[in-house]
Amino acid sequence: MVFEREPGYFLGAMYVSYLLAAFIMMISVVFLYYFFPTWPDFGIYVGSCLMLFLCVPIIFRYSRVIWITLDRSIDTGK
C-alpha cells in the first residue's frame, strides 16, 4: 500500500509559510530598529531580508508540519 498525499495537498502550507515569513519579517524589523536606530531604512530592510532568507528552510519544513497537524485535527475521519 502506498501512503502519499494527493497532488496539491500542501497548497495550504503556502499560506502558513506566508504567515510565518511575515511574522519573522515583522520581528526582525522591530529588532533592527530597536538595536540599530542609526541604520538607514534600506539597511534595516536588507538586514531583515537576510534574516528571513536564513529562516526559509525552517519555515518551509514547519509550515508543512503545521498544515498536516491542522488538517489531521480538522478531518479526523481519514
N, CA, C, O and CB atoms as a CASP TS submission, in Angstrom:
PFRMAT TS
TARGET T0000
AUTHOR 0000-0000-0000
METHOD Language model
MODEL 1
PARENT N/A
ATOM      1  N   MET     1       0.837  -1.167   0.000  1.00  0.00           N
ATOM      2  CA  MET     1       0.000   0.000   0.000  1.00  0.00           C
ATOM      3  C   MET     1       0.889   1.239   0.000  1.00  0.00           C
ATOM      4  O   MET     1       1.882   1.291   0.725  1.00  0.00           O
ATOM      5  CB  MET     1      -0.956  -0.007   1.209  1.00  0.00           C
ATOM      6  N   VAL     2       0.543   2.220  -0.796  1.00  0.00           N
ATOM      7  CA  VAL     2       1.324   3.445  -0.911  1.00  0.00           C
ATOM      8  C   VAL     2       0.620   4.549  -0.135  1.00  0.00           C
ATOM      9  O   VAL     2      -0.558   4.824  -0.364  1.00  0.00           O
ATOM     10  CB  VAL     2       1.521   3.849  -2.401  1.00  0.00           C
ATOM     11  N   PHE     3       1.337   5.172   0.772  1.00  0.00           N
ATOM     12  CA  PHE     3       0.787   6.284   1.551  1.00  0.00           C
ATOM     13  C   PHE     3       1.370   7.585   1.030  1.00  0.00           C
ATOM     14  O   PHE     3       2.484   7.962   1.396  1.00  0.00           O
ATOM     15  CB  PHE     3       1.088   6.114   3.071  1.00  0.00           C
ATOM     16  N   GLU     4       0.634   8.262   0.191  1.00  0.00           N
ATOM     17  CA  GLU     4       1.072   9.547  -0.352  1.00  0.00           C
ATOM     18  C   GLU     4      -0.080  10.534  -0.285  1.00  0.00           C
ATOM     19  O   GLU     4      -1.246  10.146  -0.346  1.00  0.00           O
ATOM     20  CB  GLU     4       1.582   9.397  -1.812  1.00  0.00           C
ATOM     21  N   ARG     5       0.246  11.779  -0.163  1.00  0.00           N
ATOM     22  CA  ARG     5      -0.755  12.841  -0.215  1.00  0.00           C
ATOM     23  C   ARG     5      -1.095  13.116  -1.672  1.00  0.00           C
ATOM     24  O   ARG     5      -0.262  12.938  -2.561  1.00  0.00           O
ATOM     25  CB  ARG     5      -0.247  14.135   0.492  1.00  0.00           C
ATOM     26  N   GLU     6      -2.319  13.548  -1.901  1.00  0.00           N
ATOM     27  CA  GLU     6      -2.720  13.846  -3.274  1.00  0.00           C
ATOM     28  C   GLU     6      -1.997  15.090  -3.785  1.00  0.00           C
ATOM     29  O   GLU     6      -1.529  15.903  -2.988  1.00  0.00           O
ATOM     30  CB  GLU     6      -4.247  14.042  -3.362  1.00  0.00           C
ATOM     31  N   PRO     7      -1.902  15.244  -5.101  1.00  0.00           N
ATOM     32  CA  PRO     7      -1.241  16.436  -5.655  1.00  0.00           C
ATOM     33  C   PRO     7      -1.955  17.713  -5.204  1.00  0.00           C
ATOM     34  O   PRO     7      -3.184  17.791  -5.224  1.00  0.00           O
ATOM     35  CB  PRO     7      -1.206  16.366  -7.202  1.00  0.00           C
ATOM     36  N   GLY     8      -1.187  18.684  -4.807  1.00  0.00           N
ATOM     37  CA  GLY     8      -1.757  19.947  -4.349  1.00  0.00           C
ATOM     38  C   GLY     8      -2.118  19.952  -2.879  1.00  0.00           C
ATOM     39  O   GLY     8      -2.701  20.921  -2.393  1.00  0.00           O
ATOM     40  N   TYR     9      -1.784  18.889  -2.160  1.00  0.00           N
ATOM     41  CA  TYR     9      -2.150  18.815  -0.745  1.00  0.00           C
ATOM     42  C   TYR     9      -1.494  19.926   0.063  1.00  0.00           C
ATOM     43  O   TYR     9      -2.121  20.492   0.958  1.00  0.00           O
ATOM     44  CB  TYR     9      -1.763  17.460  -0.169  1.00  0.00           C
ATOM     45  N   PHE    10      -0.255  20.239  -0.240  1.00  0.00           N
ATOM     46  CA  PHE    10       0.480  21.223   0.548  1.00  0.00           C
ATOM     47  C   PHE    10       0.276  22.659   0.060  1.00  0.00           C
ATOM     48  O   PHE    10       1.062  23.543   0.402  1.00  0.00           O
ATOM     49  CB  PHE    10       1.946  20.891   0.526  1.00  0.00           C
ATOM     50  N   LEU    11      -0.747  22.894  -0.717  1.00  0.00           N
ATOM     51  CA  LEU    11      -1.048  24.256  -1.149  1.00  0.00           C
ATOM     52  C   LEU    11      -1.405  25.130   0.053  1.00  0.00           C
ATOM     53  O   LEU    11      -1.041  26.306   0.093  1.00  0.00           O
ATOM     54  CB  LEU    11      -2.199  24.256  -2.175  1.00  0.00           C
ATOM     55  N   GLY    12      -2.103  24.572   1.016  1.00  0.00           N
ATOM     56  CA  GLY    12      -2.440  25.320   2.228  1.00  0.00           C
ATOM     57  C   GLY    12      -1.215  25.664   3.056  1.00  0.00           C
ATOM     58  O   GLY    12      -1.218  26.651   3.792  1.00  0.00           O
ATOM     59  N   ALA    13      -0.161  24.852   2.941  1.00  0.00           N
ATOM     60  CA  ALA    13       1.079  25.141   3.669  1.00  0.00           C
ATOM     61  C   ALA    13       1.724  26.413   3.153  1.00  0.00           C
ATOM     62  O   ALA    13       2.498  27.056   3.862  1.00  0.00           O
ATOM     63  CB  ALA    13       2.060  23.972   3.551  1.00  0.00           C
ATOM     64  N   MET    14       1.408  26.775   1.928  1.00  0.00           N
ATOM     65  CA  MET    14       1.932  28.016   1.372  1.00  0.00           C
ATOM     66  C   MET    14       1.406  29.216   2.159  1.00  0.00           C
ATOM     67  O   MET    14       2.139  30.176   2.397  1.00  0.00           O
ATOM     68  CB  MET    14       1.557  28.143  -0.117  1.00  0.00           C
ATOM     69  N   TYR    15       0.141  29.161   2.559  1.00  0.00           N
ATOM     70  CA  TYR    15      -0.439  30.254   3.345  1.00  0.00           C
ATOM     71  C   TYR    15       0.163  30.300   4.750  1.00  0.00           C
ATOM     72  O   TYR    15       0.414  31.378   5.288  1.00  0.00           O
ATOM     73  CB  TYR    15      -1.968  30.098   3.431  1.00  0.00           C
ATOM     74  N   VAL    16       0.390  29.143   5.330  1.00  0.00           N
ATOM     75  CA  VAL    16       1.042  29.081   6.640  1.00  0.00           C
ATOM     76  C   VAL    16       2.460  29.622   6.534  1.00  0.00           C
ATOM     77  O   VAL    16       2.919  30.337   7.424  1.00  0.00           O
ATOM     78  CB  VAL    16       1.056  27.630   7.183  1.00  0.00           C
ATOM     79  N   SER    17       3.154  29.289   5.453  1.00  0.00           N
ATOM     80  CA  SER    17       4.507  29.782   5.228  1.00  0.00           C
ATOM     81  C   SER    17       4.517  31.302   5.100  1.00  0.00           C
ATOM     82  O   SER    17       5.404  31.972   5.629  1.00  0.00           O
ATOM     83  CB  SER    17       5.108  29.142   3.975  1.00  0.00           C
ATOM     84  N   TYR    18       3.538  31.831   4.404  1.00  0.00           N
ATOM     85  CA  TYR    18       3.444  33.292   4.262  1.00  0.00           C
ATOM     86  C   TYR    18       3.248  33.967   5.615  1.00  0.00           C
ATOM     87  O   TYR    18       3.867  34.994   5.891  1.00  0.00           O
ATOM     88  CB  TYR    18       2.289  33.666   3.320  1.00  0.00           C
ATOM     89  N   LEU    19       2.395  33.398   6.453  1.00  0.00           N
ATOM     90  CA  LEU    19       2.173  33.973   7.787  1.00  0.00           C
ATOM     91  C   LEU    19       3.437  33.909   8.648  1.00  0.00           C
ATOM     92  O   LEU    19       3.764  34.865   9.351  1.00  0.00           O
ATOM     93  CB  LEU    19       1.026  33.240   8.493  1.00  0.00           C
ATOM     94  N   LEU    20       4.139  32.785   8.587  1.00  0.00           N
ATOM     95  CA  LEU    20       5.381  32.661   9.354  1.00  0.00           C
ATOM     96  C   LEU    20       6.442  33.642   8.856  1.00  0.00           C
ATOM     97  O   LEU    20       7.157  34.245   9.656  1.00  0.00           O
ATOM     98  CB  LEU    20       5.915  31.227   9.272  1.00  0.00           C
ATOM     99  N   ALA    21       6.543  33.799   7.544  1.00  0.00           N
ATOM    100  CA  ALA    21       7.522  34.734   6.981  1.00  0.00           C
ATOM    101  C   ALA    21       7.186  36.172   7.350  1.00  0.00           C
ATOM    102  O   ALA    21       8.080  36.957   7.664  1.00  0.00           O
ATOM    103  CB  ALA    21       7.589  34.589   5.459  1.00  0.00           C
ATOM    104  N   ALA    22       5.908  36.522   7.314  1.00  0.00           N
ATOM    105  CA  ALA    22       5.503  37.881   7.694  1.00  0.00           C
ATOM    106  C   ALA    22       5.809  38.139   9.167  1.00  0.00           C
ATOM    107  O   ALA    22       6.246  39.231   9.530  1.00  0.00           O
ATOM    108  CB  ALA    22       3.997  38.098   7.417  1.00  0.00           C
ATOM    109  N   PHE    23       5.585  37.145  10.007  1.00  0.00           N
ATOM    110  CA  PHE    23       5.884  37.284  11.431  1.00  0.00           C
ATOM    111  C   PHE    23       7.382  37.466  11.654  1.00  0.00           C
ATOM    112  O   PHE    23       7.791  38.312  12.448  1.00  0.00           O
ATOM    113  CB  PHE    23       5.377  36.062  12.209  1.00  0.00           C
ATOM    114  N   ILE    24       8.198  36.684  10.964  1.00  0.00           N
ATOM    115  CA  ILE    24       9.651  36.800  11.115  1.00  0.00           C
ATOM    116  C   ILE    24      10.147  38.152  10.611  1.00  0.00           C
ATOM    117  O   ILE    24      11.014  38.768  11.232  1.00  0.00           O
ATOM    118  CB  ILE    24      10.361  35.664  10.363  1.00  0.00           C
ATOM    119  N   MET    25       9.601  38.614   9.490  1.00  0.00           N
ATOM    120  CA  MET    25       9.992  39.938   8.976  1.00  0.00           C
ATOM    121  C   MET    25       9.619  41.037   9.963  1.00  0.00           C
ATOM    122  O   MET    25      10.404  41.955  10.200  1.00  0.00           O
ATOM    123  CB  MET    25       9.325  40.210   7.612  1.00  0.00           C
ATOM    124  N   MET    26       8.425  40.945  10.540  1.00  0.00           N
ATOM    125  CA  MET    26       7.978  41.958  11.489  1.00  0.00           C
ATOM    126  C   MET    26       8.887  41.983  12.720  1.00  0.00           C
ATOM    127  O   MET    26       9.300  43.048  13.178  1.00  0.00           O
ATOM    128  CB  MET    26       6.520  41.697  11.905  1.00  0.00           C
ATOM    129  N   ILE    27       9.187  40.807  13.242  1.00  0.00           N
ATOM    130  CA  ILE    27      10.049  40.720  14.425  1.00  0.00           C
ATOM    131  C   ILE    27      11.461  41.226  14.104  1.00  0.00           C
ATOM    132  O   ILE    27      12.064  41.928  14.916  1.00  0.00           O
ATOM    133  CB  ILE    27      10.108  39.264  14.945  1.00  0.00           C
ATOM    134  N   SER    28      11.987  40.876  12.933  1.00  0.00           N
ATOM    135  CA  SER    28      13.347  41.302  12.608  1.00  0.00           C
ATOM    136  C   SER    28      13.432  42.807  12.352  1.00  0.00           C
ATOM    137  O   SER    28      14.434  43.431  12.699  1.00  0.00           O
ATOM    138  CB  SER    28      13.852  40.545  11.390  1.00  0.00           C
ATOM    139  N   VAL    29      12.402  43.396  11.754  1.00  0.00           N
ATOM    140  CA  VAL    29      12.410  44.849  11.546  1.00  0.00           C
ATOM    141  C   VAL    29      12.364  45.571  12.891  1.00  0.00           C
ATOM    142  O   VAL    29      13.105  46.531  13.102  1.00  0.00           O
ATOM    143  CB  VAL    29      11.214  45.284  10.658  1.00  0.00           C
ATOM    144  N   VAL    30      11.507  45.124  13.795  1.00  0.00           N
ATOM    145  CA  VAL    30      11.441  45.749  15.124  1.00  0.00           C
ATOM    146  C   VAL    30      12.763  45.574  15.859  1.00  0.00           C
ATOM    147  O   VAL    30      13.247  46.507  16.500  1.00  0.00           O
ATOM    148  CB  VAL    30      10.286  45.145  15.956  1.00  0.00           C
ATOM    149  N   PHE    31      13.345  44.385  15.769  1.00  0.00           N
ATOM    150  CA  PHE    31      14.631  44.119  16.419  1.00  0.00           C
ATOM    151  C   PHE    31      15.716  45.048  15.880  1.00  0.00           C
ATOM    152  O   PHE    31      16.467  45.644  16.653  1.00  0.00           O
ATOM    153  CB  PHE    31      15.043  42.652  16.214  1.00  0.00           C
ATOM    154  N   LEU    32      15.797  45.171  14.553  1.00  0.00           N
ATOM    155  CA  LEU    32      16.842  46.000  13.963  1.00  0.00           C
ATOM    156  C   LEU    32      16.623  47.483  14.236  1.00  0.00           C
ATOM    157  O   LEU    32      17.589  48.211  14.465  1.00  0.00           O
ATOM    158  CB  LEU    32      16.911  45.761  12.471  1.00  0.00           C
ATOM    159  N   TYR    33      15.368  47.949  14.217  1.00  0.00           N
ATOM    160  CA  TYR    33      15.107  49.350  14.555  1.00  0.00           C
ATOM    161  C   TYR    33      15.469  49.651  16.012  1.00  0.00           C
ATOM    162  O   TYR    33      15.953  50.737  16.332  1.00  0.00           O
ATOM    163  CB  TYR    33      13.632  49.691  14.301  1.00  0.00           C
ATOM    164  N   TYR    34      15.227  48.671  16.890  1.00  0.00           N
ATOM    165  CA  TYR    34      15.493  48.886  18.310  1.00  0.00           C
ATOM    166  C   TYR    34      16.997  48.884  18.605  1.00  0.00           C
ATOM    167  O   TYR    34      17.485  49.748  19.334  1.00  0.00           O
ATOM    168  CB  TYR    34      14.792  47.811  19.146  1.00  0.00           C
ATOM    169  N   PHE    35      17.729  47.926  18.046  1.00  0.00           N
ATOM    170  CA  PHE    35      19.150  47.787  18.370  1.00  0.00           C
ATOM    171  C   PHE    35      20.081  48.590  17.464  1.00  0.00           C
ATOM    172  O   PHE    35      21.226  48.848  17.834  1.00  0.00           O
ATOM    173  CB  PHE    35      19.533  46.347  18.304  1.00  0.00           C
ATOM    174  N   PHE    36      19.610  48.988  16.288  1.00  0.00           N
ATOM    175  CA  PHE    36      20.422  49.771  15.365  1.00  0.00           C
ATOM    176  C   PHE    36      19.621  50.972  14.854  1.00  0.00           C
ATOM    177  O   PHE    36      19.279  51.020  13.673  1.00  0.00           O
ATOM    178  CB  PHE    36      20.903  48.893  14.181  1.00  0.00           C
ATOM    179  N   PRO    37      19.320  51.930  15.713  1.00  0.00           N
ATOM    180  CA  PRO    37      18.463  53.051  15.302  1.00  0.00           C
ATOM    181  C   PRO    37      19.116  54.005  14.304  1.00  0.00           C
ATOM    182  O   PRO    37      18.417  54.777  13.648  1.00  0.00           O
ATOM    183  CB  PRO    37      18.047  53.828  16.513  1.00  0.00           C
ATOM    184  N   THR    38      20.434  53.965  14.180  1.00  0.00           N
ATOM    185  CA  THR    38      21.101  54.890  13.259  1.00  0.00           C
ATOM    186  C   THR    38      21.192  54.337  11.838  1.00  0.00           C
ATOM    187  O   THR    38      21.581  55.061  10.921  1.00  0.00           O
ATOM    188  CB  THR    38      22.492  55.211  13.767  1.00  0.00           C
ATOM    189  N   TRP    39      20.842  53.076  11.644  1.00  0.00           N
ATOM    190  CA  TRP    39      20.878  52.495  10.304  1.00  0.00           C
ATOM    191  C   TRP    39      19.814  53.143   9.425  1.00  0.00           C
ATOM    192  O   TRP    39      18.738  53.492   9.910  1.00  0.00           O
ATOM    193  CB  TRP    39      20.669  50.967  10.365  1.00  0.00           C
ATOM    194  N   PRO    40      20.105  53.305   8.146  1.00  0.00           N
ATOM    195  CA  PRO    40      19.062  53.818   7.240  1.00  0.00           C
ATOM    196  C   PRO    40      17.980  52.752   7.018  1.00  0.00           C
ATOM    197  O   PRO    40      18.179  51.572   7.309  1.00  0.00           O
ATOM    198  CB  PRO    40      19.685  54.250   5.875  1.00  0.00           C
ATOM    199  N   ASP    41      16.853  53.189   6.504  1.00  0.00           N
ATOM    200  CA  ASP    41      15.744  52.260   6.281  1.00  0.00           C
ATOM    201  C   ASP    41      16.125  51.136   5.321  1.00  0.00           C
ATOM    202  O   ASP    41      15.712  49.990   5.504  1.00  0.00           O
ATOM    203  CB  ASP    41      14.536  53.010   5.740  1.00  0.00           C
ATOM    204  N   PHE    42      16.906  51.463   4.309  1.00  0.00           N
ATOM    205  CA  PHE    42      17.324  50.431   3.359  1.00  0.00           C
ATOM    206  C   PHE    42      18.185  49.366   4.037  1.00  0.00           C
ATOM    207  O   PHE    42      18.063  48.181   3.727  1.00  0.00           O
ATOM    208  CB  PHE    42      18.093  51.063   2.196  1.00  0.00           C
ATOM    209  N   GLY    43      19.048  49.781   4.953  1.00  0.00           N
ATOM    210  CA  GLY    43      19.881  48.826   5.688  1.00  0.00           C
ATOM    211  C   GLY    43      19.051  47.910   6.569  1.00  0.00           C
ATOM    212  O   GLY    43      19.345  46.721   6.689  1.00  0.00           O
ATOM    213  N   ILE    44      18.026  48.458   7.177  1.00  0.00           N
ATOM    214  CA  ILE    44      17.136  47.644   8.006  1.00  0.00           C
ATOM    215  C   ILE    44      16.367  46.660   7.131  1.00  0.00           C
ATOM    216  O   ILE    44      16.153  45.510   7.513  1.00  0.00           O
ATOM    217  CB  ILE    44      16.157  48.539   8.804  1.00  0.00           C
ATOM    218  N   TYR    45      15.957  47.123   5.958  1.00  0.00           N
ATOM    219  CA  TYR    45      15.242  46.239   5.034  1.00  0.00           C
ATOM    220  C   TYR    45      16.143  45.093   4.576  1.00  0.00           C
ATOM    221  O   TYR    45      15.713  43.940   4.553  1.00  0.00           O
ATOM    222  CB  TYR    45      14.730  47.030   3.815  1.00  0.00           C
ATOM    223  N   VAL    46      17.368  45.399   4.218  1.00  0.00           N
ATOM    224  CA  VAL    46      18.299  44.364   3.770  1.00  0.00           C
ATOM    225  C   VAL    46      18.615  43.396   4.914  1.00  0.00           C
ATOM    226  O   VAL    46      18.676  42.184   4.706  1.00  0.00           O
ATOM    227  CB  VAL    46      19.600  45.003   3.233  1.00  0.00           C
ATOM    228  N   GLY    47      18.812  43.927   6.107  1.00  0.00           N
ATOM    229  CA  GLY    47      19.094  43.071   7.260  1.00  0.00           C
ATOM    230  C   GLY    47      17.947  42.135   7.591  1.00  0.00           C
ATOM    231  O   GLY    47      18.166  40.968   7.913  1.00  0.00           O
ATOM    232  N   SER    48      16.728  42.642   7.512  1.00  0.00           N
ATOM    233  CA  SER    48      15.583  41.784   7.807  1.00  0.00           C
ATOM    234  C   SER    48      15.369  40.755   6.701  1.00  0.00           C
ATOM    235  O   SER    48      14.925  39.640   6.977  1.00  0.00           O
ATOM    236  CB  SER    48      14.318  42.628   7.993  1.00  0.00           C
ATOM    237  N   CYS    49      15.675  41.110   5.456  1.00  0.00           N
ATOM    238  CA  CYS    49      15.592  40.127   4.365  1.00  0.00           C
ATOM    239  C   CYS    49      16.629  39.027   4.538  1.00  0.00           C
ATOM    240  O   CYS    49      16.349  37.861   4.262  1.00  0.00           O
ATOM    241  CB  CYS    49      15.782  40.815   3.004  1.00  0.00           C
ATOM    242  N   LEU    50      17.822  39.389   4.992  1.00  0.00           N
ATOM    243  CA  LEU    50      18.847  38.373   5.248  1.00  0.00           C
ATOM    244  C   LEU    50      18.423  37.429   6.364  1.00  0.00           C
ATOM    245  O   LEU    50      18.645  36.221   6.280  1.00  0.00           O
ATOM    246  CB  LEU    50      20.179  39.036   5.605  1.00  0.00           C
ATOM    247  N   MET    51      17.813  37.979   7.409  1.00  0.00           N
ATOM    248  CA  MET    51      17.307  37.123   8.485  1.00  0.00           C
ATOM    249  C   MET    51      16.224  36.184   7.976  1.00  0.00           C
ATOM    250  O   MET    51      16.166  35.017   8.364  1.00  0.00           O
ATOM    251  CB  MET    51      16.761  37.975   9.634  1.00  0.00           C
ATOM    252  N   LEU    52      15.375  36.698   7.110  1.00  0.00           N
ATOM    253  CA  LEU    52      14.315  35.858   6.550  1.00  0.00           C
ATOM    254  C   LEU    52      14.895  34.754   5.681  1.00  0.00           C
ATOM    255  O   LEU    52      14.453  33.608   5.770  1.00  0.00           O
ATOM    256  CB  LEU    52      13.334  36.705   5.736  1.00  0.00           C
ATOM    257  N   PHE    53      15.881  35.073   4.838  1.00  0.00           N
ATOM    258  CA  PHE    53      16.476  34.064   3.970  1.00  0.00           C
ATOM    259  C   PHE    53      17.170  32.965   4.771  1.00  0.00           C
ATOM    260  O   PHE    53      17.209  31.815   4.335  1.00  0.00           O
ATOM    261  CB  PHE    53      17.466  34.713   3.016  1.00  0.00           C
ATOM    262  N   LEU    54      17.714  33.303   5.928  1.00  0.00           N
ATOM    263  CA  LEU    54      18.310  32.284   6.784  1.00  0.00           C
ATOM    264  C   LEU    54      17.265  31.351   7.375  1.00  0.00           C
ATOM    265  O   LEU    54      17.555  30.196   7.685  1.00  0.00           O
ATOM    266  CB  LEU    54      19.099  32.937   7.896  1.00  0.00           C
ATOM    267  N   CYS    55      16.043  31.862   7.529  1.00  0.00           N
ATOM    268  CA  CYS    55      14.970  31.073   8.133  1.00  0.00           C
ATOM    269  C   CYS    55      14.105  30.324   7.121  1.00  0.00           C
ATOM    270  O   CYS    55      13.203  29.589   7.524  1.00  0.00           O
ATOM    271  CB  CYS    55      14.099  31.968   8.952  1.00  0.00           C
ATOM    272  N   VAL    56      14.348  30.483   5.846  1.00  0.00           N
ATOM    273  CA  VAL    56      13.497  29.858   4.822  1.00  0.00           C
ATOM    274  C   VAL    56      13.442  28.333   4.947  1.00  0.00           C
ATOM    275  O   VAL    56      12.344  27.785   4.855  1.00  0.00           O
ATOM    276  CB  VAL    56      13.999  30.233   3.435  1.00  0.00           C
ATOM    277  N   PRO    57      14.546  27.610   5.150  1.00  0.00           N
ATOM    278  CA  PRO    57      14.410  26.148   5.295  1.00  0.00           C
ATOM    279  C   PRO    57      13.567  25.744   6.503  1.00  0.00           C
ATOM    280  O   PRO    57      12.822  24.766   6.446  1.00  0.00           O
ATOM    281  CB  PRO    57      15.784  25.511   5.411  1.00  0.00           C
ATOM    282  N   ILE    58      13.686  26.491   7.583  1.00  0.00           N
ATOM    283  CA  ILE    58      12.892  26.196   8.771  1.00  0.00           C
ATOM    284  C   ILE    58      11.422  26.499   8.510  1.00  0.00           C
ATOM    285  O   ILE    58      10.549  25.717   8.888  1.00  0.00           O
ATOM    286  CB  ILE    58      13.400  27.004   9.980  1.00  0.00           C
ATOM    287  N   ILE    59      11.148  27.624   7.869  1.00  0.00           N
ATOM    288  CA  ILE    59       9.771  27.992   7.547  1.00  0.00           C
ATOM    289  C   ILE    59       9.145  26.950   6.626  1.00  0.00           C
ATOM    290  O   ILE    59       7.994  26.558   6.821  1.00  0.00           O
ATOM    291  CB  ILE    59       9.721  29.385   6.891  1.00  0.00           C
ATOM    292  N   PHE    60       9.896  26.503   5.631  1.00  0.00           N
ATOM    293  CA  PHE    60       9.387  25.516   4.685  1.00  0.00           C
ATOM    294  C   PHE    60       8.958  24.241   5.394  1.00  0.00           C
ATOM    295  O   PHE    60       7.861  23.732   5.166  1.00  0.00           O
ATOM    296  CB  PHE    60      10.441  25.198   3.634  1.00  0.00           C
ATOM    297  N   ARG    61       9.820  23.734   6.248  1.00  0.00           N
ATOM    298  CA  ARG    61       9.533  22.478   6.927  1.00  0.00           C
ATOM    299  C   ARG    61       8.390  22.619   7.928  1.00  0.00           C
ATOM    300  O   ARG    61       7.481  21.789   7.951  1.00  0.00           O
ATOM    301  CB  ARG    61      10.776  21.974   7.632  1.00  0.00           C
ATOM    302  N   TYR    62       8.428  23.663   8.755  1.00  0.00           N
ATOM    303  CA  TYR    62       7.413  23.794   9.788  1.00  0.00           C
ATOM    304  C   TYR    62       6.059  24.230   9.251  1.00  0.00           C
ATOM    305  O   TYR    62       5.037  23.950   9.878  1.00  0.00           O
ATOM    306  CB  TYR    62       7.872  24.765  10.821  1.00  0.00           C
ATOM    307  N   SER    63       6.022  24.905   8.111  1.00  0.00           N
ATOM    308  CA  SER    63       4.721  25.229   7.535  1.00  0.00           C
ATOM    309  C   SER    63       4.009  23.959   7.087  1.00  0.00           C
ATOM    310  O   SER    63       2.789  23.856   7.219  1.00  0.00           O
ATOM    311  CB  SER    63       4.878  26.201   6.352  1.00  0.00           C
ATOM    312  N   ARG    64       4.748  22.999   6.565  1.00  0.00           N
ATOM    313  CA  ARG    64       4.151  21.716   6.194  1.00  0.00           C
ATOM    314  C   ARG    64       3.707  20.934   7.424  1.00  0.00           C
ATOM    315  O   ARG    64       2.645  20.311   7.410  1.00  0.00           O
ATOM    316  CB  ARG    64       5.141  20.886   5.379  1.00  0.00           C
ATOM    317  N   VAL    65       4.501  20.961   8.477  1.00  0.00           N
ATOM    318  CA  VAL    65       4.133  20.261   9.708  1.00  0.00           C
ATOM    319  C   VAL    65       2.866  20.873  10.302  1.00  0.00           C
ATOM    320  O   VAL    65       1.963  20.150  10.725  1.00  0.00           O
ATOM    321  CB  VAL    65       5.291  20.314  10.733  1.00  0.00           C
ATOM    322  N   ILE    66       2.801  22.195  10.335  1.00  0.00           N
ATOM    323  CA  ILE    66       1.615  22.869  10.865  1.00  0.00           C
ATOM    324  C   ILE    66       0.401  22.553   9.996  1.00  0.00           C
ATOM    325  O   ILE    66      -0.691  22.334  10.519  1.00  0.00           O
ATOM    326  CB  ILE    66       1.841  24.399  10.940  1.00  0.00           C
ATOM    327  N   TRP    67       0.580  22.527   8.676  1.00  0.00           N
ATOM    328  CA  TRP    67      -0.534  22.230   7.780  1.00  0.00           C
ATOM    329  C   TRP    67      -1.051  20.802   7.975  1.00  0.00           C
ATOM    330  O   TRP    67      -2.262  20.586   8.017  1.00  0.00           O
ATOM    331  CB  TRP    67      -0.108  22.437   6.330  1.00  0.00           C
ATOM    332  N   ILE    68      -0.150  19.834   8.093  1.00  0.00           N
ATOM    333  CA  ILE    68      -0.575  18.452   8.327  1.00  0.00           C
ATOM    334  C   ILE    68      -1.290  18.333   9.657  1.00  0.00           C
ATOM    335  O   ILE    68      -2.320  17.664   9.744  1.00  0.00           O
ATOM    336  CB  ILE    68       0.627  17.500   8.287  1.00  0.00           C
ATOM    337  N   THR    69      -0.766  18.969  10.697  1.00  0.00           N
ATOM    338  CA  THR    69      -1.402  18.922  12.013  1.00  0.00           C
ATOM    339  C   THR    69      -2.781  19.553  11.976  1.00  0.00           C
ATOM    340  O   THR    69      -3.726  19.011  12.548  1.00  0.00           O
ATOM    341  CB  THR    69      -0.534  19.625  13.054  1.00  0.00           C
ATOM    342  N   LEU    70      -2.907  20.686  11.312  1.00  0.00           N
ATOM    343  CA  LEU    70      -4.206  21.328  11.187  1.00  0.00           C
ATOM    344  C   LEU    70      -5.182  20.459  10.404  1.00  0.00           C
ATOM    345  O   LEU    70      -6.345  20.334  10.789  1.00  0.00           O
ATOM    346  CB  LEU    70      -4.060  22.684  10.517  1.00  0.00           C
ATOM    347  N   ASP    71      -4.729  19.866   9.328  1.00  0.00           N
ATOM    348  CA  ASP    71      -5.596  19.008   8.527  1.00  0.00           C
ATOM    349  C   ASP    71      -6.046  17.786   9.305  1.00  0.00           C
ATOM    350  O   ASP    71      -7.219  17.418   9.257  1.00  0.00           O
ATOM    351  CB  ASP    71      -4.887  18.579   7.259  1.00  0.00           C
ATOM    352  N   ARG    72      -5.126  17.154  10.019  1.00  0.00           N
ATOM    353  CA  ARG    72      -5.482  15.963  10.792  1.00  0.00           C
ATOM    354  C   ARG    72      -6.380  16.292  11.966  1.00  0.00           C
ATOM    355  O   ARG    72      -7.193  15.454  12.356  1.00  0.00           O
ATOM    356  CB  ARG    72      -4.235  15.270  11.289  1.00  0.00           C
ATOM    357  N   SER    73      -6.269  17.480  12.547  1.00  0.00           N
ATOM    358  CA  SER    73      -7.129  17.834  13.676  1.00  0.00           C
ATOM    359  C   SER    73      -8.540  18.204  13.205  1.00  0.00           C
ATOM    360  O   SER    73      -9.510  18.008  13.938  1.00  0.00           O
ATOM    361  CB  SER    73      -6.513  18.999  14.466  1.00  0.00           C
ATOM    362  N   ILE    74      -8.653  18.737  11.992  1.00  0.00           N
ATOM    363  CA  ILE    74      -9.978  19.104  11.465  1.00  0.00           C
ATOM    364  C   ILE    74     -10.676  17.891  10.875  1.00  0.00           C
ATOM    365  O   ILE    74     -11.860  17.679  11.140  1.00  0.00           O
ATOM    366  CB  ILE    74      -9.854  20.209  10.398  1.00  0.00           C
ATOM    367  N   ASP    75      -9.977  17.092  10.085  1.00  0.00           N
ATOM    368  CA  ASP    75     -10.560  15.941   9.408  1.00  0.00           C
ATOM    369  C   ASP    75     -10.064  14.667  10.061  1.00  0.00           C
ATOM    370  O   ASP    75      -9.087  14.079   9.598  1.00  0.00           O
ATOM    371  CB  ASP    75     -10.220  15.949   7.904  1.00  0.00           C
ATOM    372  N   THR    76     -10.715  14.229  11.125  1.00  0.00           N
ATOM    373  CA  THR    76     -10.262  13.047  11.860  1.00  0.00           C
ATOM    374  C   THR    76     -10.794  11.753  11.254  1.00  0.00           C
ATOM    375  O   THR    76     -10.463  10.675  11.746  1.00  0.00           O
ATOM    376  CB  THR    76     -10.689  13.143  13.313  1.00  0.00           C
ATOM    377  N   GLY    77     -11.600  11.825  10.213  1.00  0.00           N
ATOM    378  CA  GLY    77     -12.182  10.630   9.628  1.00  0.00           C
ATOM    379  C   GLY    77     -11.259   9.890   8.687  1.00  0.00           C
ATOM    380  O   GLY    77     -11.636   8.834   8.179  1.00  0.00           O
ATOM    381  N   LYS    78     -10.080  10.393   8.437  1.00  0.00           N
ATOM    382  CA  LYS    78      -9.165   9.740   7.493  1.00  0.00           C
ATOM    383  C   LYS    78      -8.413   8.613   8.145  1.00  0.00           C
ATOM    384  O   LYS    78      -7.600   7.956   7.494  1.00  0.00           O
ATOM    385  CB  LYS    78      -8.185  10.740   6.920  1.00  0.00           C
TER
END
